[in-house]
Structures are given as structure tokens and as C-alpha cells.
Amino acid sequence: MIFYRKKRRKEVNLIPMINIIFLLLIFFMLTGTIQIKQSSLIEKPKSIYSQNQDLLKNNSILITVDSRGNFYLDNEETSLKKINEELSNTKKSENIFLDLDKRSKIVDLNKIIKVLKEKDFKSIFIRTIK
């Protein structure tokens, strides 16, 4: 009589692989740098008169308008009414930087300019690229 050995099932142990994946995930989370969210939602218009503007000055506010007409105040989505309220609490000497998408409507720009004119801001800059 012939006896056959029972074949043992070889099982793959996934626990060490999961541990390594979690260690790699933790490593990259801890060593990675966190950057300030840039307004990559927009394509800035081109201009031959473009200059480097420093947004890191203490007295500066960034207002962004994307192609769909959404407004952002310092990279946080908001409404025009809330921008109006926020600008009421700021000094008139602060620099206002406007980031506009090149496909945005002029109506949206006019709304922002109207609010800034009502608040009597003097230093308004439209950021462009060369």
C-alpha cells in the first residue's frame, strides 16, 4: 500500500509586511514637510510688468478669486459678505494682494474692488506672472 504524505498548506504571514508599511507611513509622515497651501486652483494672468511681491510681510492680506467665482481670504474659502466683515476689522495701511484666475469674470473683480473702495484701502496689488 502506498502512503501519500499530506501536503501542508503554506500560509503567508502578512503581519510583518503590514508592520513595515505602517513604519514607513509613520516615517514619511514625521519627516515630510508641511507646506502652506498655495492657491494652485488658479492660473494667474501673464503681464510684462509683473514684479515679485512679498506676501510674507506683516501687513498683507490675500484675496483669491477662482474661475468659478469662489472667493478665498488667506487661502480659506469664504463669501464676499465675510470678506467685507473681515476687512472692516483691518487697518487701512495693510497691503491687499489679489490673486485672480485668468478665466475669472470681470464681475467678480468688480465686486472685490467695490468692497475695497468702500473700506478705503489704498494699497491694492493684482498678482501676475511674467
RAJOHU-V88642 format. One record per helix or strand. SS is the DSSP state (h for helix, s for strand). FROM is the first residue (numbers start at 1). LEN is the number of residues. If there is no record, write none. Layout:
ss=<SS:SS>
from=<FROM:FROM>
len=<LEN:LEN>
//
This chain:
ss=<h:s:s:s:s:s:h:s:h:s:s>
from=<15:44:46:60:71:76:80:95:106:124:129>
len=<17:1:1:6:3:3:9:7:13:4:1>
//
